[in-house]
Amino acid sequence: MPELSIIIVNYNTREPLRRCLESIIAQRGALDLEVIVVDNASKDDSAAMVRQVMPEARLIEPGHNTWFTGGNNLGIQQAAGEYVLILNPDTVFQPNTLQTMLAYIRAHPRVGAITCQMRFPDGRVQYTGSRIPAYVDLLLGYTFLGVLLKPWRDSRRRHMWFDGWNRDSTRPVEVIPDSNYLAPLALVRQLGAFDESLKLYFTEDDICRRTLDAGYEIHFIAEAVLTHEEHASTSQVQRLASQVYFQDLVQFSRKYYGAGRTWLLRALMWPTRQAMDLAQRLRGERKSF
């Protein structure tokens, strides 16, 4: 059994994925790990690059877009590691990142998932690690109520993102990014893996909430560092990504806050959604792959 299965879902991010795979090769050391790449019908020869750069990787090609959740679930089904790392293709490992993360989660059996410090390529720290959004946070964040009640919205945001914490220390959090999400494989399967009714967004809020509900903690590890370019796939089709974002938001709200409150959320965010779509159309952004 490998110590770790790394699962990467890719869509047309050949060069970022190349850098990611090369960093795994450079930083894996003596770790026994397997790499599973799920390619969502990329048109940029990503699959050929994977075969060239890392021929030992397991390459899954479903032949269509399985989205983030479906692609990761395909990888989870085939994974054989004790632990699984859900990883975005636009990430690059720094020295000892993998080893530090594995050592930490092994030493903390009540921790069900961890992430590490992530930085932009220019070295700036990304402010990941938050609390689970309450229903009021959805109203204030995605409707005109957030403009009318800006002081309350801003106060809620500061609370959600642990105002004053600079991501320079290790601590428990409630939500970590599933662009860099390490957990015991058995626990991920016990939780039912990713909810495929969510395609791209709120997937981390969902799986982290289920992890906490199962009685586990979630930790942010400051001692390990991963470089993350961010949004390499969705930037190619921003208008479609925005459409999927709001669809996933509605689904997340329905799942946790009920049909009635979700109806209200949809009604109140309709003006915001229409304004965003108009602006994106005027910029000529694509709405399809």
N, C-alpha and C positions, 0 to 999 in steps of 0.2 A: 504493500500500500504506500503510495507517495505521501510525503508529509503535507503537501499542499497542491491543490488544483487551482490554477489561475485561469479564469474564464473571461474572454474578451469578445464582446459583440462589436462587429465592425460594419460600417456602411460608408464606402467611398472615402476612407481615410488612410490610404495606402502609406503615405510617407510618415504621418504621425505613428501609425501602427508599426512601421519599420523601426522607428526610433525606440518605440516601446519594447519590441521583441529584442532588439540589440541590447537594451539596458538590462533585460532579464538575463540574457546570456552572460553579460558582463558582471552582474551582481549576484547571481544565484549561488556562487561559491559551492559548498558541499551539500547544499539542500537537495533533497530528493523531491522534485516537483514535476508536475505535468502542466502543459499549456494547451488550452482548448480555445480555438478561435472559431467563432460562429460568424460567417460572412453572409450578410443579408442582401445577397444578389447585387454586390457592388459592380460598378461598370468601369472601375479604374485599375483592373488587374491586381486587386488586393490579394486574391487567393493565390495567384502565381507568385507574388512576392513572398507570401508566407511559406510556400513550398521551397522557395530558394533560400530564404534567410534562416528559417527554423524548420527543416524537414521533419524533425521528430514531433512537432506540434500536431495535435489532432485537429484537423480542419473539418468543420461541419458546414455544408453548403445546402441549406434548405431549398434554394432556388427561388425564394420570394422574401419579401420583407416581413420578418417575424417580430419586428420592433425590439425594443430593449428587453422587455419582460419575457417575451416568447423566446428570444434568442438565448437569454441567460438560462431559462428553464431547460432548453435543449442541452446546454452545457452541463447544468446541474444533474440532469438525468444520466449523463455519461461519465461524470467525474468520479474519480476513485480515491481522492486524497482524504486525509484525516480532517483537513481544513480546506475551505474554499475562499478564494479571493476574487470578488467581482471587481473588474478593472476596466476603465475606459481605455480606448486605444491611444488617446492623446496624453499619455502619462509616461514619465521617465523615472526609473528608480535611481536613488542615490545610494552610496555605499552603506551597507548594513541595514537598509530599510526592511527587507524581507525577514532577516534574522531577528531584528528587534521586535517586529510585530508578532512573529510566531512565538518568541520567548515570552512576551507579555501575556498573550491569550492563554498559553499553556499554564502560566503561573497564577491565573485568575479564573478558576472554573465557573464562577457565577457570572462571568462576563460573556454575554452571548454574541457580541459583535464589537469590532473595533475599527477605527480608521486612524490615519496618522496625519501629521501636519502636511498640508499641500501648499505649494508655492507656484506662482506664475513663473514663466521662464526668466523674467527679469529679477526674480528673487523676492518679490512682494508676497506676503503671506495671504492665503485665501481664508476668508472667515467662514469656515465650515464648522459644523457642530451647533445644534440649536435645540429648542424645545419643540414638542409637537404643536402645530397650530390648533387653537381652539376655533370654534365656529365664528366667534366675533372677529378673530384675526382674518378669516376669509372675507368677511363683510368689509372690514376696514382696508384690507389689502387690495381688493379687486373690484370695488364699487366706488361711486362718487361719495359715499359716506366717509371714506378715508380722507377726502379733501375737506369736507365739511367739518370733520372731527379730527383734524390733523394732529393736535397735541396728544389726544388719546391714542391715535394710530401710532405715532412715533414712540410714545411710552411703551405700548405693547410690543413694538418691534425691538426696542432696546432690551426689554425683558426676554423676549424670545431668543435673541442672539447673545445673551449673556454679556450685557454691556459691561465694559471694563476688563474683560478677559481677552488678552491679546494672542491667544493660541500658542503661548509660549510655555504652557504647563499642562500636564496630564490631568484629566478630570472626567467624571461621569457626565454624559449628556443624554438627550433623548432621541435625537435624530442625527445620523451621520450620512454622508453622501455615498450612494451606491456606485459612484465612480471609483471608489476605493473602500471596499467593504469586505472585511475578513471575518469569517465566522466558522464554527464547526460545521462540517458538511451534514452531519447527522441532524443537527438542530435546524438547519435551513430546510432539509427535507421534512422534518417533523412539522415545521410551520407551514408546509405546502408551497415552499419556494415563493416566486413572485406571482402576484395577482395579475393575470393577463387581461383583465378588464381595464387595467391601466396600461397605456402603451409606453410612455416616455417619462411622464412627470408624476410627482407625488408617490412614486414607487418606493422611495427611501422612507418617506413618512409612514407609509403603509407597513412595510416589512419591519421597521423599527418599532412601530406601535405594537405589532404582534409579538415581537421579541420581548418587549417590556411586559406585555400582558401574560406572557408565559413564565414570568418571574425572573428574568435575566436582566443584567445591567448592560449598558452600552457605554464604551469609553473612547475618548479621544486621546491619542498617544502623541505627545509633543516630541519625544526623543527620536522619532523616525521621520524622514522627509521624502516626499514624492513631488516631482515637478508635474504640473498639470496645465496644458494649454487651454483647455475648456472650450466646449461648444464646437468642436471640429466638424461634427456631422450636421448638427442642426443649423449651423450658420449657412449651409448650402441651400436650405429651403426654409428660410425664416418665417415666411407667411404660413406655410403648412405647419411648422413647429408651433406657431402661436395658436393655430386652430386646434391642434392636438392638446396643447397646454390647457386650454379652457375646457375641452372635453374631459380630460383627466381630472381637472379640478372639480368639475360637476360630479364625476363618478366617485371621487374621494369623499366629497361632501355627502353624497347619497349613502355611501357605505357606513360612514361614522356618525352623521348628524341627521339622517332621515330625509324622507321625501319632501315633507312640508318645508323645512328650513332650506332644502336645496332649491325648491321652487322659488322661494324668496330670493336666494342668492342669484339664481339665473336671471330673474327679472331685474334686479338692481344692477347687475353687471352688464346688461345688454347695451347701454350707451357706451360704456368703456370698450366693449368688444367691437362695436361698430366703428368707433373712432380709430381704433388700432388697425382694423382691417382696411379702412379707407387710406390711412397713412401708408400702409405697406403696399397697397395697390398703386398708389401714386409714385412710390419708389421703385415699382416694377419688380417686387419680390415674388418669387414663385410660390404657388400653392400646391404643387404636386412634385413627385419625384421625377 
